[in-house]
Amino acid sequence: MTDEDLDAYRILQVDPRAEDFILEAAFRAMARRFHPDGEKPDSNRMAEINRAYELVRTSERRKRYDRLHHRRPMGPGGMGESPSIAAQAFGGRVPPPSNGPGGPTATDNPVYMTVDFGRYQGWTLKDLLRHDPDYLRWLYRHSSGVRYRHQIARMLPDVLGEDSLVAKSNKY
């Protein structure tokens, strides 16, 4: 596979509009996992990850890569919206509309509330609970997850020190 055929964002599992620090974090997380000294050593996968990151690791390289691969401009405020990789994998689900003025919204329900940034952009909290509950725990503690804290606490009571994780998570 040549660098022209390589989809760097798919390999790094990030949305093409992700900010540079998200891209770097994704690279580091994957390197920890697939590096020959990592959790699941895989030298071929690590070589692919290195090659992909090399193409987009700086703003200048990313602009060049995006231009050559006919990608939309990166970062917030890019032209148009395109579904994230995760949203495509889950059928492009969109949360249903509000229940009316002043009433609860469907997005207050973890079944519909979606993450709108990072490697899990487009995933619902419910899907994340099944796929990567540790990410939800991280999101609960991180400043970027403030708007999700109430729902995460309902889904993962252990973030509040409760022990009924399985009983609560089966509720959704």
LINCORCOR-V970940 format. One record per residue. N is the residue number from 1. RES is the residue in one small letter. PSI is psi in whole degrees, 0 to 359 (NA if undefined). OMEGA is omega in whole degrees, 0 to 359 (999 if undefined). Layout:
BEGIN
N_RES_PSI_OMEGA / N_RES_PSI_OMEGA
END
This chain:
BEGIN
1_m_131_179 / 2_t_165_179 / 3_d_332_178 / 4_e_330_181 / 5_d_346_186 / 6_l_131_173 / 7_d_92_186 / 8_a_320_182 / 9_y_322_179 / 10_r_316_181 / 11_i_320_180 / 12_l_356_176 / 13_q_46_177 / 14_v_155_175 / 15_d_140_179 / 16_p_340_180 / 17_r_1_182 / 18_a_148_178 / 19_e_162_184 / 20_d_320_182 / 21_f_332_176 / 22_i_318_178 / 23_l_314_180 / 24_e_319_179 / 25_a_320_178 / 26_a_317_178 / 27_f_312_182 / 28_r_319_179 / 29_a_318_180 / 30_m_323_178 / 31_a_319_177 / 32_r_326_183 / 33_r_314_191 / 34_f_355_177 / 35_h_149_180 / 36_p_335_176 / 37_d_9_187 / 38_g_192_183 / 39_e_315_181 / 40_k_77_185 / 41_p_130_178 / 42_d_96_186 / 43_s_325_178 / 44_n_315_180 / 45_r_320_180 / 46_m_321_178 / 47_a_319_178 / 48_e_318_178 / 49_i_315_178 / 50_n_315_181 / 51_r_316_180 / 52_a_314_181 / 53_y_324_179 / 54_e_326_182 / 55_l_335_188 / 56_v_16_190 / 57_r_341_176 / 58_t_163_179 / 59_s_320_181 / 60_e_315_179 / 61_r_320_179 / 62_r_316_179 / 63_k_316_179 / 64_r_313_180 / 65_y_313_181 / 66_d_320_179 / 67_r_315_181 / 68_l_333_181 / 69_h_13_176 / 70_h_44_177 / 71_r_157_174 / 72_r_160_178 / 73_p_144_183 / 74_m_165_173 / 75_g_174_181 / 76_p_144_178 / 77_g_15_177 / 78_g_160_182 / 79_m_121_176 / 80_g_169_179 / 81_e_138_173 / 82_s_144_182 / 83_p_145_179 / 84_s_168_177 / 85_i_316_180 / 86_a_318_180 / 87_a_322_178 / 88_q_320_181 / 89_a_331_181 / 90_f_26_174 / 91_g_17_177 / 92_g_31_181 / 93_r_141_177 / 94_v_137_179 / 95_p_145_178 / 96_p_165_183 / 97_p_171_179 / 98_s_160_178 / 99_n_19_178 / 100_g_168_183 / 101_p_132_177 / 102_g_348_181 / 103_g_171_179 / 104_p_148_178 / 105_t_157_178 / 106_a_336_180 / 107_t_352_173 / 108_d_346_180 / 109_n_126_181 / 110_p_341_178 / 111_v_326_184 / 112_y_337_184 / 113_m_126_183 / 114_t_150_175 / 115_v_134_186 / 116_d_26_179 / 117_f_165_172 / 118_g_194_186 / 119_r_338_179 / 120_y_22_179 / 121_q_130_180 / 122_g_350_179 / 123_w_144_174 / 124_t_158_178 / 125_l_325_179 / 126_k_316_179 / 127_d_321_178 / 128_l_325_178 / 129_l_318_179 / 130_r_322_188 / 131_h_315_187 / 132_d_73_181 / 133_p_334_178 / 134_d_327_176 / 135_y_320_177 / 136_l_321_177 / 137_r_318_177 / 138_w_315_182 / 139_l_322_179 / 140_y_321_182 / 141_r_336_187 / 142_h_148_181 / 143_s_331_180 / 144_s_349_180 / 145_g_11_183 / 146_v_315_184 / 147_r_348_180 / 148_y_355_189 / 149_r_315_182 / 150_h_314_181 / 151_q_319_180 / 152_i_320_179 / 153_a_325_177 / 154_r_325_183 / 155_m_325_184 / 156_l_79_183 / 157_p_344_179 / 158_d_341_176 / 159_v_342_177 / 160_l_4_178 / 161_g_5_179 / 162_e_160_184 / 163_d_5_186 / 164_s_44_183 / 165_l_310_184 / 166_v_315_182 / 167_a_317_181 / 168_k_318_184 / 169_s_334_178 / 170_n_344_180 / 171_k_336_185 / 172_y_NA_999
END
